[in-house]
Amino acid sequence: MSLADDIFINMCRDILENGSSTEGEKVRPHWEDGTPAYTVKKFGVVNRYDLSKEFPLITLRRTALKSATDEMLWIWQQKSNNIHDLHSHIWDEWADEDGSIGKAYGYQMGVKHRYKEGMMDQVDRVIYDLKNNPFSRRIMTNIYVHQDLYEMRLYPCAYSMTFNVTQKKGEDKLTLNAVLNQRSQDVLAANNWNVVQYAVLMHMLAQVCDMKVGELVHVIADAHIYDRHIPIIRELINRKTYAAPTFHLNPEIKDFYEFTRDDVSVENYVTGEQIENIPIAI
């Protein structure tokens, strides 16, 4: 069993056994047929992944590494808010007729502000500080911008990354760690997807900043399982698990803006059967 499987299974069991239900309450999400989408939820879930030991792909079912990477780069590298720049259709439900999701996600990452002697966006500021001021406790991003929320087709779910660099005894290279803050998460549809995205991001940033990769701490304020997902989750967490795959990142890339989804790959990724047509609450 991979560490990611163990974390996922324990989290799901905790939510199902100890979570609270929103059934009968006023909720915003709904299913395509108009039925309210109720959840069983836990507040303040914290999961830790040591990326120096294992890449956190679950093996209970396959997580699409390249597609997850593509969406992460859409936000962090392209700084785009248009679905036509994506290779997948996961954002189609929230886009307008022109393909825009408004002033959300990638748009916020690309907004420039004054820093040091010039103008930078949030991504460039993170890379600058990791290279020039790695022990700063102020290396972070935030895309939950209140004055722009009314122009977002969907409020950001994973909204903040805080980076923290440590010097391990006996090692020459510094270690890059990070906290991912998420206000809300659909555990079945998005949990491992988000973990994988930000694990890839940390590997990429560590490589271009000449660091080693360390811990990813994932903090979820509202970790929930939708009512129509409960039987799927129950079946999923009782499946056979396998050893974690081996992750590879193209070692030739030294500029974050040169990475593509084809620069990531895994070996020996053995998984259970994929789950098709998961209903998504909107």
C-alpha positions as a Markdown table, in Angstrom:
| # | Residue | x | y | z |
|---|---|---|---|---|
| 1 | Met | 0.0 | 0.0 | 0.0 |
| 2 | Ser | 1.3 | 3.5 | -0.9 |
| 3 | Leu | 1.2 | 6.2 | 1.8 |
| 4 | Ala | -1.2 | 8.1 | -0.4 |
| 5 | Asp | -3.6 | 5.2 | -0.3 |
| 6 | Asp | -3.3 | 4.9 | 3.4 |
| 7 | Ile | -4.0 | 8.6 | 4.0 |
| 8 | Phe | -7.0 | 8.5 | 1.5 |
| 9 | Ile | -8.6 | 5.4 | 3.1 |
| 10 | Asn | -8.3 | 6.7 | 6.6 |
| 11 | Met | -9.6 | 10.1 | 5.7 |
| 12 | Cys | -12.7 | 8.6 | 3.9 |
| 13 | Arg | -13.4 | 6.3 | 6.8 |
| 14 | Asp | -13.2 | 9.1 | 9.3 |
| 15 | Ile | -15.6 | 11.3 | 7.2 |
| 16 | Leu | -18.1 | 8.4 | 6.8 |
| 17 | Glu | -17.9 | 7.3 | 10.5 |
| 18 | Asn | -17.5 | 10.6 | 12.3 |
| 19 | Gly | -18.6 | 13.3 | 9.8 |
| 20 | Ser | -21.7 | 15.5 | 10.0 |
| 21 | Ser | -24.4 | 15.6 | 7.4 |
| 22 | Thr | -25.8 | 18.6 | 5.5 |
| 23 | Glu | -29.0 | 16.7 | 4.5 |
| 24 | Gly | -32.0 | 18.9 | 4.8 |
| 25 | Glu | -30.0 | 22.1 | 5.1 |
| 26 | Lys | -29.8 | 25.0 | 2.7 |
| 27 | Val | -26.9 | 24.1 | 0.3 |
| 28 | Arg | -25.7 | 25.7 | -2.9 |
| 29 | Pro | -24.5 | 22.6 | -4.9 |
| 30 | His | -27.0 | 20.6 | -6.8 |
| 31 | Trp | -27.1 | 17.7 | -9.2 |
| 32 | Glu | -27.8 | 18.1 | -12.9 |
| 33 | Asp | -31.4 | 17.0 | -12.3 |
| 34 | Gly | -31.8 | 19.9 | -9.8 |
| 35 | Thr | -31.8 | 17.8 | -6.7 |
| 36 | Pro | -29.8 | 19.3 | -3.8 |
| 37 | Ala | -26.3 | 17.8 | -3.4 |
| 38 | Tyr | -25.9 | 17.0 | 0.3 |
| 39 | Thr | -22.7 | 15.9 | 1.9 |
| 40 | Val | -21.1 | 14.1 | 4.8 |
| 41 | Lys | -18.3 | 16.4 | 5.9 |
| 42 | Lys | -15.3 | 16.8 | 8.3 |
| 43 | Phe | -13.9 | 20.1 | 9.3 |
| 44 | Gly | -10.1 | 20.8 | 9.4 |
| 45 | Val | -8.7 | 17.7 | 7.7 |
| 46 | Val | -4.8 | 17.8 | 7.6 |
| 47 | Asn | -2.8 | 15.3 | 5.5 |
| 48 | Arg | 1.0 | 15.2 | 5.3 |
| 49 | Tyr | 2.9 | 13.8 | 2.3 |
| 50 | Asp | 6.7 | 13.4 | 2.5 |
| 51 | Leu | 7.5 | 13.8 | -1.2 |
| 52 | Ser | 11.2 | 12.8 | -0.6 |
| 53 | Lys | 10.0 | 9.3 | 0.2 |
| 54 | Glu | 7.1 | 8.7 | -2.2 |
| 55 | Phe | 5.1 | 10.4 | -4.9 |
| 56 | Pro | 1.4 | 10.6 | -3.7 |
| 57 | Leu | -0.5 | 8.9 | -6.5 |
| 58 | Ile | -3.2 | 6.6 | -5.0 |
| 59 | Thr | -3.4 | 3.1 | -6.5 |
| 60 | Leu | -7.0 | 2.4 | -5.6 |
| 61 | Arg | -7.9 | 3.9 | -9.0 |
| 62 | Arg | -5.8 | 5.7 | -11.6 |
| 63 | Thr | -5.2 | 9.5 | -11.2 |
| 64 | Ala | -4.4 | 11.0 | -14.6 |
| 65 | Leu | -1.0 | 12.5 | -13.9 |
| 66 | Lys | -0.5 | 14.4 | -17.2 |
| 67 | Ser | -4.1 | 15.9 | -17.1 |
| 68 | Ala | -3.6 | 17.0 | -13.5 |
| 69 | Thr | -0.3 | 18.5 | -14.4 |
| 70 | Asp | -1.8 | 20.3 | -17.4 |
| 71 | Glu | -4.4 | 22.0 | -15.2 |
| 72 | Met | -1.8 | 23.0 | -12.7 |
| 73 | Leu | 0.4 | 24.6 | -15.4 |
| 74 | Trp | -2.7 | 26.3 | -16.8 |
| 75 | Ile | -3.0 | 28.1 | -13.5 |
| 76 | Trp | 0.6 | 28.5 | -12.4 |
| 77 | Gln | 2.5 | 28.8 | -15.7 |
| 78 | Gln | 0.1 | 30.0 | -18.3 |
| 79 | Lys | -1.9 | 32.0 | -15.7 |
| 80 | Ser | -4.9 | 31.5 | -17.9 |
| 81 | Asn | -8.6 | 31.7 | -17.1 |
| 82 | Asn | -9.8 | 30.3 | -20.4 |
| 83 | Ile | -10.8 | 26.7 | -20.9 |
| 84 | His | -9.6 | 26.7 | -24.5 |
| 85 | Asp | -6.0 | 26.7 | -23.1 |
| 86 | Leu | -6.7 | 23.4 | -21.4 |
| 87 | His | -6.4 | 19.9 | -22.9 |
| 88 | Ser | -9.3 | 18.6 | -20.7 |
| 89 | His | -13.0 | 19.5 | -20.2 |
| 90 | Ile | -13.1 | 19.6 | -16.4 |
| 91 | Trp | -13.9 | 23.3 | -16.3 |
| 92 | Asp | -16.5 | 23.4 | -19.1 |
| 93 | Glu | -19.5 | 23.6 | -16.6 |
| 94 | Trp | -18.2 | 26.9 | -15.2 |
| 95 | Ala | -17.0 | 28.7 | -18.4 |
| 96 | Asp | -19.0 | 31.4 | -20.3 |
| 97 | Glu | -19.6 | 31.4 | -24.0 |
| 98 | Asp | -16.1 | 32.6 | -24.7 |
| 99 | Gly | -14.5 | 30.0 | -22.5 |
| 100 | Ser | -13.6 | 32.3 | -19.6 |
| 101 | Ile | -14.0 | 31.4 | -15.9 |
| 102 | Gly | -13.7 | 35.1 | -15.0 |
| 103 | Lys | -11.2 | 36.6 | -12.7 |
| 104 | Ala | -10.4 | 33.2 | -11.1 |
| 105 | Tyr | -7.4 | 30.9 | -10.7 |
| 106 | Gly | -4.9 | 31.7 | -13.4 |
| 107 | Tyr | -6.1 | 35.3 | -13.8 |
| 108 | Gln | -5.2 | 36.0 | -10.1 |
| 109 | Met | -1.7 | 34.4 | -10.5 |
| 110 | Gly | -0.9 | 36.7 | -13.3 |
| 111 | Val | -1.9 | 40.0 | -11.6 |
| 112 | Lys | 1.3 | 42.1 | -11.2 |
| 113 | His | 2.2 | 44.1 | -8.1 |
| 114 | Arg | 5.2 | 46.1 | -7.0 |
| 115 | Tyr | 7.9 | 44.1 | -5.3 |
| 116 | Lys | 11.5 | 45.0 | -4.8 |
| 117 | Glu | 12.5 | 47.3 | -7.7 |
| 118 | Gly | 9.9 | 46.1 | -10.2 |
| 119 | Met | 6.6 | 44.6 | -11.0 |
| 120 | Met | 6.0 | 40.8 | -10.5 |
| 121 | Asp | 3.1 | 38.4 | -10.4 |
| 122 | Gln | 2.7 | 35.9 | -7.6 |
| 123 | Val | 4.4 | 33.0 | -9.3 |
| 124 | Asp | 7.5 | 35.1 | -10.3 |
| 125 | Arg | 7.6 | 36.4 | -6.7 |
| 126 | Val | 7.7 | 32.9 | -5.3 |
| 127 | Ile | 10.5 | 31.8 | -7.6 |
| 128 | Tyr | 12.5 | 35.0 | -6.9 |
| 129 | Asp | 12.2 | 34.6 | -3.1 |
| 130 | Leu | 13.0 | 30.9 | -3.2 |
| 131 | Lys | 16.2 | 31.7 | -5.1 |
| 132 | Asn | 17.2 | 34.9 | -3.4 |
| 133 | Asn | 15.6 | 34.8 | 0.1 |
| 134 | Pro | 14.7 | 31.1 | 0.8 |
| 135 | Phe | 14.4 | 31.4 | 4.5 |
| 136 | Ser | 11.7 | 34.1 | 4.3 |
| 137 | Arg | 8.5 | 33.2 | 6.1 |
| 138 | Arg | 6.5 | 35.3 | 3.6 |
| 139 | Ile | 6.7 | 33.1 | 0.5 |
| 140 | Met | 3.1 | 32.4 | -0.4 |
| 141 | Thr | 0.3 | 32.9 | -2.9 |
| 142 | Asn | -3.4 | 33.7 | -2.5 |
| 143 | Ile | -6.0 | 33.7 | -5.2 |
| 144 | Tyr | -9.1 | 34.3 | -2.9 |
| 145 | Val | -9.4 | 38.0 | -3.7 |
| 146 | His | -12.6 | 39.3 | -2.2 |
| 147 | Gln | -13.0 | 42.3 | -4.5 |
| 148 | Asp | -12.9 | 40.0 | -7.6 |
| 149 | Leu | -15.2 | 37.2 | -6.3 |
| 150 | Tyr | -18.2 | 38.6 | -8.0 |
| 151 | Glu | -16.4 | 38.2 | -11.4 |
| 152 | Met | -15.4 | 34.6 | -10.8 |
| 153 | Arg | -17.5 | 31.8 | -12.3 |
| 154 | Leu | -16.4 | 29.6 | -9.3 |
| 155 | Tyr | -14.8 | 30.7 | -6.1 |
| 156 | Pro | -11.3 | 29.2 | -5.7 |
| 157 | Cys | -11.3 | 25.9 | -3.8 |
| 158 | Ala | -7.5 | 25.4 | -3.4 |
| 159 | Tyr | -6.7 | 29.0 | -2.8 |
| 160 | Ser | -3.3 | 29.4 | -1.1 |
| 161 | Met | 0.2 | 27.9 | -1.0 |
| 162 | Thr | 2.7 | 28.8 | 1.7 |
| 163 | Phe | 6.3 | 27.7 | 1.0 |
| 164 | Asn | 8.8 | 27.0 | 3.7 |
| 165 | Val | 12.5 | 26.1 | 3.2 |
| 166 | Thr | 14.5 | 24.1 | 5.7 |
| 167 | Gln | 18.2 | 23.0 | 5.9 |
| 168 | Lys | 18.5 | 19.4 | 6.9 |
| 169 | Lys | 21.5 | 18.3 | 8.9 |
| 170 | Gly | 24.3 | 16.9 | 6.7 |
| 171 | Glu | 22.8 | 17.9 | 3.4 |
| 172 | Asp | 24.1 | 20.6 | 1.1 |
| 173 | Lys | 20.9 | 21.4 | -0.7 |
| 174 | Leu | 18.0 | 23.1 | 0.9 |
| 175 | Thr | 14.6 | 21.3 | 1.2 |
| 176 | Leu | 11.4 | 22.9 | -0.1 |
| 177 | Asn | 8.2 | 22.3 | 1.9 |
| 178 | Ala | 4.7 | 23.8 | 1.4 |
| 179 | Val | 1.2 | 24.0 | 2.9 |
| 180 | Leu | -1.7 | 23.9 | 0.5 |
| 181 | Asn | -4.8 | 25.5 | 1.9 |
| 182 | Gln | -8.2 | 24.5 | 0.5 |
| 183 | Arg | -11.6 | 25.9 | 1.7 |
| 184 | Ser | -13.6 | 23.0 | 0.3 |
| 185 | Gln | -13.0 | 19.7 | -1.4 |
| 186 | Asp | -15.1 | 17.0 | -3.2 |
| 187 | Val | -13.1 | 14.1 | -1.8 |
| 188 | Leu | -14.0 | 11.5 | -4.5 |
| 189 | Ala | -13.6 | 13.7 | -7.5 |
| 190 | Ala | -10.7 | 16.0 | -6.4 |
| 191 | Asn | -8.7 | 14.9 | -3.5 |
| 192 | Asn | -5.9 | 12.9 | -5.1 |
| 193 | Trp | -6.1 | 15.1 | -8.2 |
| 194 | Asn | -5.2 | 18.2 | -6.1 |
| 195 | Val | -2.6 | 16.4 | -4.1 |
| 196 | Val | -0.9 | 15.2 | -7.3 |
| 197 | Gln | -1.0 | 18.7 | -8.9 |
| 198 | Tyr | 0.7 | 20.4 | -6.0 |
| 199 | Ala | 3.2 | 17.6 | -5.5 |
| 200 | Val | 4.2 | 18.1 | -9.2 |
| 201 | Leu | 4.4 | 21.8 | -8.6 |
| 202 | Met | 6.7 | 21.3 | -5.7 |
| 203 | His | 9.0 | 19.0 | -7.6 |
| 204 | Met | 9.2 | 21.5 | -10.4 |
| 205 | Leu | 9.9 | 24.5 | -8.2 |
| 206 | Ala | 12.5 | 22.5 | -6.2 |
| 207 | Gln | 14.3 | 21.5 | -9.4 |
| 208 | Val | 14.5 | 25.0 | -10.9 |
| 209 | Cys | 15.6 | 26.5 | -7.5 |
| 210 | Asp | 18.2 | 23.7 | -7.0 |
| 211 | Met | 16.5 | 22.3 | -3.9 |
| 212 | Lys | 15.3 | 18.9 | -2.7 |
| 213 | Val | 11.6 | 18.3 | -2.3 |
| 214 | Gly | 10.2 | 17.8 | 1.2 |
| 215 | Glu | 6.7 | 17.8 | 2.8 |
| 216 | Leu | 3.4 | 18.8 | 1.3 |
| 217 | Val | 0.9 | 19.5 | 4.0 |
| 218 | His | -2.7 | 19.6 | 2.7 |
| 219 | Val | -5.2 | 21.5 | 4.9 |
| 220 | Ile | -8.9 | 21.1 | 4.0 |
| 221 | Ala | -11.4 | 23.2 | 5.8 |
| 222 | Asp | -14.4 | 21.3 | 4.5 |
| 223 | Ala | -13.6 | 17.8 | 3.3 |
| 224 | His | -16.8 | 16.3 | 2.1 |
| 225 | Ile | -18.3 | 13.2 | 0.4 |
| 226 | Tyr | -21.4 | 13.9 | -1.6 |
| 227 | Asp | -24.5 | 11.7 | -1.0 |
| 228 | Arg | -24.4 | 10.1 | -4.4 |
| 229 | His | -20.7 | 9.3 | -3.9 |
| 230 | Ile | -21.0 | 7.4 | -0.7 |
| 231 | Pro | -21.5 | 3.9 | -2.2 |
| 232 | Ile | -18.7 | 4.6 | -4.6 |
| 233 | Ile | -16.3 | 5.6 | -1.8 |
| 234 | Arg | -17.3 | 2.6 | 0.3 |
| 235 | Glu | -16.4 | 0.2 | -2.6 |
| 236 | Leu | -13.2 | 2.2 | -3.5 |
| 237 | Ile | -11.6 | 2.1 | 0.0 |
| 238 | Asn | -12.1 | -1.6 | 0.3 |
| 239 | Arg | -10.1 | -2.3 | -2.9 |
| 240 | Lys | -6.7 | -3.9 | -3.1 |
| 241 | Thr | -3.8 | -1.4 | -3.0 |
| 242 | Tyr | -0.4 | -1.5 | -4.6 |
| 243 | Ala | 3.0 | 0.0 | -4.1 |
| 244 | Ala | 3.6 | 3.6 | -5.0 |
| 245 | Pro | 4.9 | 4.3 | -8.5 |
| 246 | Thr | 8.2 | 5.9 | -9.3 |
| 247 | Phe | 7.9 | 9.6 | -10.3 |
| 248 | His | 10.1 | 11.1 | -13.0 |
| 249 | Leu | 10.6 | 14.8 | -13.9 |
| 250 | Asn | 12.6 | 15.9 | -16.9 |
| 251 | Pro | 16.0 | 16.8 | -15.3 |
| 252 | Glu | 17.0 | 19.0 | -18.2 |
| 253 | Ile | 14.4 | 21.7 | -17.4 |
| 254 | Lys | 15.8 | 24.6 | -15.3 |
| 255 | Asp | 13.2 | 27.2 | -16.1 |
| 256 | Phe | 9.7 | 26.8 | -14.7 |
| 257 | Tyr | 8.2 | 28.3 | -17.8 |
| 258 | Glu | 9.7 | 25.6 | -20.0 |
| 259 | Phe | 7.9 | 22.6 | -18.3 |
| 260 | Thr | 5.1 | 20.9 | -20.1 |
| 261 | Arg | 2.8 | 18.1 | -19.1 |
| 262 | Asp | 5.0 | 15.7 | -21.0 |
| 263 | Asp | 7.9 | 16.3 | -18.6 |
| 264 | Val | 6.3 | 14.2 | -15.9 |
| 265 | Ser | 5.9 | 10.5 | -15.9 |
| 266 | Val | 5.6 | 7.5 | -13.6 |
| 267 | Glu | 6.9 | 3.9 | -13.7 |
| 268 | Asn | 5.2 | 0.8 | -12.2 |
| 269 | Tyr | 1.9 | 2.5 | -11.7 |
| 270 | Val | -0.4 | -0.4 | -11.0 |
| 271 | Thr | -4.0 | 0.5 | -10.0 |
| 272 | Gly | -7.5 | -0.7 | -9.5 |
| 273 | Glu | -10.2 | -0.3 | -12.1 |
| 274 | Gln | -11.1 | 3.3 | -13.1 |
| 275 | Ile | -14.4 | 4.7 | -12.0 |
| 276 | Glu | -16.4 | 6.0 | -14.9 |
| 277 | Asn | -19.0 | 8.7 | -15.0 |
| 278 | Ile | -18.7 | 10.1 | -11.5 |
| 279 | Pro | -21.6 | 12.5 | -11.0 |
| 280 | Ile | -20.4 | 16.0 | -10.3 |
| 281 | Ala | -22.3 | 18.5 | -8.2 |
| 282 | Ile | -22.5 | 22.0 | -9.7 |
